[in-house]
Amino acid sequence: MESDGGAAIVPAAISHRAGRIELWGEALFDYRDVLHAGDPEVLALAWQQISATGKRFRVVSIEEQAAGARWTELPVALFAKAPQVDRRLIDENTFRRAHPRLGRQLRRLYKLGVSLRQFSGADSAVVRHLYQCKRTHFAADSDNLFLDQRRDEFMMAAAALQGSSCEIFTLENDSETLVAGLVTFRDGDVRRCYTIYFHPEWARYSPGVALLYEVTARSLADGLSCDYMTGEYPYKLRLANSSRALYKLEVRAQELAEIAARRILRAA
């Protein structure tokens, strides 16, 4: 929607499988929001267009700041938290001292012939191999998003588009086995840790967590915070020093229409 006083974009589509309206990105996007600038009425008109479909509207992972700025009056509820390491609260040396066991694990991996390497999103073969390994080695895991090869292809395209802003870290041994891998995206002064993988045969060495630890320490040295993304998993909480609340929304078309109408009325 657009007017002389502002513009609003709700990047939504009908999910025919679920029979509702959802924001684009399917299960691959952690944080969701609308684009809005200027007159609040324009966003209300966009909500009105969504409600006109007659379908329920569902969104997950709305950040707290966004929920308070652009999703006001809508019935948002707590969904999950995103653990993070805030550089303002800890430095590299303090972080390393807080996790000596992981430092030892990493040194142990180095002694076994494993080395740490870094690539960019332009290294498509590296990205492809990481997601192939995740799909192959965790094929029995129903929560593995990357069992669908279309999602792998999307990630290869996204990484290539981001180029140097997408950084991939790997642990590989002398036989070029991918022991662990981490796909990250630079976003200002934050490194967002998107996908983590470890080879099941190396599980007893906790290579995935050791890699996440080392990348976090190096990020702090570079003046970056680390966002571990959605989900309070034990391995994330083990390293995190803070977290951000994320919200979800599910609203009937009629209720959304009523909220939009009230906003438009107030703006008149």
Secondary structure in CASP SS format (residue, H / E / C, confidence):
PFRMAT SS
TARGET T0000
AUTHOR 0000-0000-0000
METHOD secondary structure of the structure
MODEL  1
M C 1.00
E E 1.00
S E 1.00
D C 1.00
G C 1.00
G E 1.00
A E 1.00
A E 1.00
I E 1.00
V C 1.00
P C 1.00
A E 1.00
A E 1.00
I E 1.00
S E 1.00
H C 1.00
R C 1.00
A C 1.00
G C 1.00
R E 1.00
I E 1.00
E E 1.00
L E 1.00
W C 1.00
G C 1.00
E C 1.00
A C 1.00
L C 1.00
F C 1.00
D C 1.00
Y C 1.00
R E 1.00
D C 1.00
V C 1.00
L E 1.00
H E 1.00
A E 1.00
G E 1.00
D C 1.00
P H 1.00
E H 1.00
V H 1.00
L H 1.00
A H 1.00
L H 1.00
A H 1.00
W H 1.00
Q H 1.00
Q H 1.00
I H 1.00
S H 1.00
A C 1.00
T C 1.00
G C 1.00
K C 1.00
R C 1.00
F E 1.00
R E 1.00
V E 1.00
V E 1.00
S E 1.00
I E 1.00
E E 1.00
E H 1.00
Q H 1.00
A H 1.00
A H 1.00
G H 1.00
A H 1.00
R H 1.00
W C 1.00
T C 1.00
E C 1.00
L C 1.00
P C 1.00
V E 1.00
A E 1.00
L E 1.00
F E 1.00
A E 1.00
K E 1.00
A E 1.00
P E 1.00
Q E 1.00
V E 1.00
D C 1.00
R C 1.00
R C 1.00
L C 1.00
I C 1.00
D C 1.00
E H 1.00
N H 1.00
T H 1.00
F H 1.00
R H 1.00
R H 1.00
A H 1.00
H C 1.00
P H 1.00
R H 1.00
L H 1.00
G H 1.00
R H 1.00
Q H 1.00
L H 1.00
R H 1.00
R H 1.00
L H 1.00
Y H 1.00
K H 1.00
L C 1.00
G C 1.00
V C 1.00
S E 1.00
L E 1.00
R E 1.00
Q E 1.00
F E 1.00
S E 1.00
G C 1.00
A C 1.00
D C 1.00
S H 1.00
A H 1.00
V H 1.00
V H 1.00
R H 1.00
H H 1.00
L H 1.00
Y H 1.00
Q H 1.00
C H 1.00
K H 1.00
R H 1.00
T H 1.00
H H 1.00
F C 1.00
A C 1.00
A C 1.00
D C 1.00
S C 1.00
D C 1.00
N C 1.00
L H 1.00
F H 1.00
L H 1.00
D C 1.00
Q H 1.00
R H 1.00
R H 1.00
D H 1.00
E H 1.00
F H 1.00
M H 1.00
M H 1.00
A H 1.00
A H 1.00
A H 1.00
A H 1.00
L H 1.00
Q H 1.00
G H 1.00
S H 1.00
S H 1.00
C E 1.00
E E 1.00
I E 1.00
F E 1.00
T E 1.00
L E 1.00
E E 1.00
N C 1.00
D C 1.00
S C 1.00
E C 1.00
T C 1.00
L E 1.00
V E 1.00
A E 1.00
G E 1.00
L E 1.00
V E 1.00
T E 1.00
F E 1.00
R E 1.00
D E 1.00
G C 1.00
D C 1.00
V E 1.00
R E 1.00
R E 1.00
C E 1.00
Y E 1.00
T E 1.00
I E 1.00
Y E 1.00
F E 1.00
H C 1.00
P H 1.00
E H 1.00
W H 1.00
A H 1.00
R H 1.00
Y H 1.00
S C 1.00
P H 1.00
G H 1.00
V H 1.00
A H 1.00
L H 1.00
L H 1.00
Y H 1.00
E H 1.00
V H 1.00
T H 1.00
A H 1.00
R H 1.00
S H 1.00
L H 1.00
A H 1.00
D C 1.00
G C 1.00
L C 1.00
S E 1.00
C E 1.00
D E 1.00
Y C 1.00
M C 1.00
T C 1.00
G C 1.00
E C 1.00
Y C 1.00
P H 1.00
Y H 1.00
K H 1.00
L H 1.00
R H 1.00
L H 1.00
A C 1.00
N C 1.00
S E 1.00
S E 1.00
R E 1.00
A E 1.00
L E 1.00
Y E 1.00
K E 1.00
L E 1.00
E E 1.00
V E 1.00
R C 1.00
A H 1.00
Q H 1.00
E H 1.00
L H 1.00
A H 1.00
E H 1.00
I H 1.00
A H 1.00
A H 1.00
R H 1.00
R H 1.00
I H 1.00
L H 1.00
R H 1.00
A H 1.00
A C 1.00
END
